[in-house]
Amino acid sequence: MGRRKTDFQNGPKAGPRIGKRAAAVLERMRRKGVLLMRQSSQAPEAVNGGGYLYTTHPDGRAVAPSAGRMLIAAGLVVSRRDDLFSELDGGGQLYALPVPE
């Protein structure tokens, strides 16, 4: 039995389907204005999570690696392009909600 996915948006233009943990992180980002922080690490949970640990900034709450990766891969958060190699890999350490156009 797989995890149940939830719609990020409701209605005819529904967004990508994401897990409950990722949806909870998005809601916390929206309500509290926190950012998603990605840090490379050799810790076992980071190795299992693609080499990164995820937390919210500035409150430091842990984010499941699968939720952090899902939010970034789905384009639901955008890089602040604030790391040393962001020009090369397009990544960053901090990710924020996209600014509405």
KELOTOR-715589 format. One record per residue (C-alpha): residue in three letters; x, z, y. Coordinates in steps of 0.001 Angstrom, whole numbers, plus 500000, padded with zeros to 6 digits. Example, Ala and Ser with C-alpha at 12.3 -4.5 7.8 and 13.67 -1.06 7.14 Angstrom:
<romis>
+------+--------+--------+--------+
! rest !   east !     up !  north !
+------+--------+--------+--------+
!  ALA ! 512300 ! 507800 ! 495500 !
!  SER ! 513670 ! 507140 ! 498940 !
+------+--------+--------+--------+
</romis>
This chain:
<romis>
+------+--------+--------+--------+
! rest !   east !     up !  north !
+------+--------+--------+--------+
!  MET ! 500000 ! 500000 ! 500000 !
!  GLY ! 501625 ! 498840 ! 503250 !
!  ARG ! 501520 ! 500439 ! 506633 !
!  ARG ! 498557 ! 499623 ! 508740 !
!  LYS ! 499373 ! 497550 ! 511795 !
!  THR ! 497555 ! 498010 ! 515069 !
!  ASP ! 496827 ! 495508 ! 517817 !
!  PHE ! 498788 ! 496189 ! 520975 !
!  GLN ! 496064 ! 494438 ! 522949 !
!  ASN ! 492424 ! 494011 ! 522076 !
!  GLY ! 490391 ! 490911 ! 522677 !
!  PRO ! 490772 ! 487182 ! 522057 !
!  LYS ! 494370 ! 487115 ! 523325 !
!  ALA ! 495554 ! 489932 ! 521105 !
!  GLY ! 499262 ! 490592 ! 521233 !
!  PRO ! 501614 ! 491038 ! 518311 !
!  ARG ! 500589 ! 493440 ! 515588 !
!  ILE ! 502771 ! 496526 ! 515611 !
!  GLY ! 502955 ! 499757 ! 513661 !
!  LYS ! 501537 ! 503090 ! 514754 !
!  ARG ! 504944 ! 504500 ! 515662 !
!  ALA ! 505762 ! 501529 ! 517888 !
!  ALA ! 502311 ! 501730 ! 519502 !
!  ALA ! 502867 ! 505438 ! 520217 !
!  VAL ! 506222 ! 504679 ! 521881 !
!  LEU ! 504614 ! 501967 ! 524031 !
!  GLU ! 501877 ! 504353 ! 525084 !
!  ARG ! 504442 ! 507020 ! 525999 !
!  MET ! 506397 ! 504439 ! 528010 !
!  ARG ! 503235 ! 503404 ! 529828 !
!  ARG ! 501971 ! 506933 ! 530548 !
!  LYS ! 505219 ! 508742 ! 531324 !
!  GLY ! 507386 ! 505921 ! 532649 !
!  VAL ! 510161 ! 506538 ! 530115 !
!  LEU ! 512550 ! 503832 ! 528920 !
!  LEU ! 513615 ! 502920 ! 525391 !
!  MET ! 517324 ! 503607 ! 524857 !
!  ARG ! 519344 ! 501895 ! 522117 !
!  GLN ! 522759 ! 503266 ! 521152 !
!  SER ! 525125 ! 502018 ! 518487 !
!  SER ! 526063 ! 504687 ! 515969 !
!  GLN ! 527630 ! 505239 ! 512564 !
!  ALA ! 525117 ! 507970 ! 511661 !
!  PRO ! 523294 ! 507331 ! 508358 !
!  GLU ! 519928 ! 506816 ! 510054 !
!  ALA ! 521547 ! 504318 ! 512438 !
!  VAL ! 523225 ! 502404 ! 509619 !
!  ASN ! 519847 ! 502152 ! 507882 !
!  GLY ! 518309 ! 501098 ! 511213 !
!  GLY ! 520569 ! 498132 ! 511909 !
!  GLY ! 523415 ! 500152 ! 513441 !
!  TYR ! 521419 ! 501671 ! 516302 !
!  LEU ! 519721 ! 504942 ! 517174 !
!  TYR ! 516695 ! 504797 ! 519479 !
!  THR ! 515416 ! 507447 ! 521884 !
!  THR ! 513325 ! 507508 ! 525012 !
!  HIS ! 515084 ! 508137 ! 528310 !
!  PRO ! 515245 ! 510512 ! 530134 !
!  ASP ! 513355 ! 512874 ! 527798 !
!  GLY ! 515573 ! 512149 ! 524758 !
!  ARG ! 512753 ! 512003 ! 522198 !
!  ALA ! 513731 ! 510262 ! 518961 !
!  VAL ! 512201 ! 506871 ! 518144 !
!  ALA ! 512123 ! 505548 ! 514579 !
!  PRO ! 514650 ! 502702 ! 514226 !
!  SER ! 511954 ! 500448 ! 512757 !
!  ALA ! 509741 ! 501048 ! 515817 !
!  GLY ! 512567 ! 500396 ! 518284 !
!  ARG ! 513601 ! 497186 ! 516538 !
!  MET ! 509981 ! 496023 ! 516344 !
!  LEU ! 509366 ! 496534 ! 520077 !
!  ILE ! 512513 ! 494620 ! 521016 !
!  ALA ! 511994 ! 491794 ! 518497 !
!  ALA ! 508346 ! 491326 ! 519547 !
!  GLY ! 509344 ! 491104 ! 523218 !
!  LEU ! 507132 ! 494054 ! 524159 !
!  VAL ! 510044 ! 495654 ! 525996 !
!  VAL ! 512710 ! 493866 ! 528025 !
!  SER ! 516381 ! 494663 ! 528404 !
!  ARG ! 517604 ! 496147 ! 531672 !
!  ARG ! 520855 ! 494281 ! 530830 !
!  ASP ! 522872 ! 497372 ! 531570 !
!  ASP ! 525569 ! 497351 ! 528925 !
!  LEU ! 529087 ! 495985 ! 529011 !
!  PHE ! 528302 ! 492896 ! 526922 !
!  SER ! 524768 ! 492118 ! 528096 !
!  GLU ! 525879 ! 488783 ! 529543 !
!  LEU ! 527138 ! 487747 ! 526102 !
!  ASP ! 524473 ! 489063 ! 523752 !
!  GLY ! 521467 ! 489369 ! 526077 !
!  GLY ! 520984 ! 492943 ! 524970 !
!  GLY ! 521310 ! 496215 ! 526731 !
!  GLN ! 521205 ! 499928 ! 526334 !
!  LEU ! 517905 ! 500502 ! 528154 !
!  TYR ! 514634 ! 498639 ! 527613 !
!  ALA ! 511565 ! 498836 ! 529855 !
!  LEU ! 508023 ! 497538 ! 529837 !
!  PRO ! 507835 ! 494025 ! 531298 !
!  VAL ! 506828 ! 493823 ! 534946 !
!  PRO ! 503402 ! 492143 ! 535287 !
!  GLU ! 503541 ! 488794 ! 537032 !
+------+--------+--------+--------+
</romis>
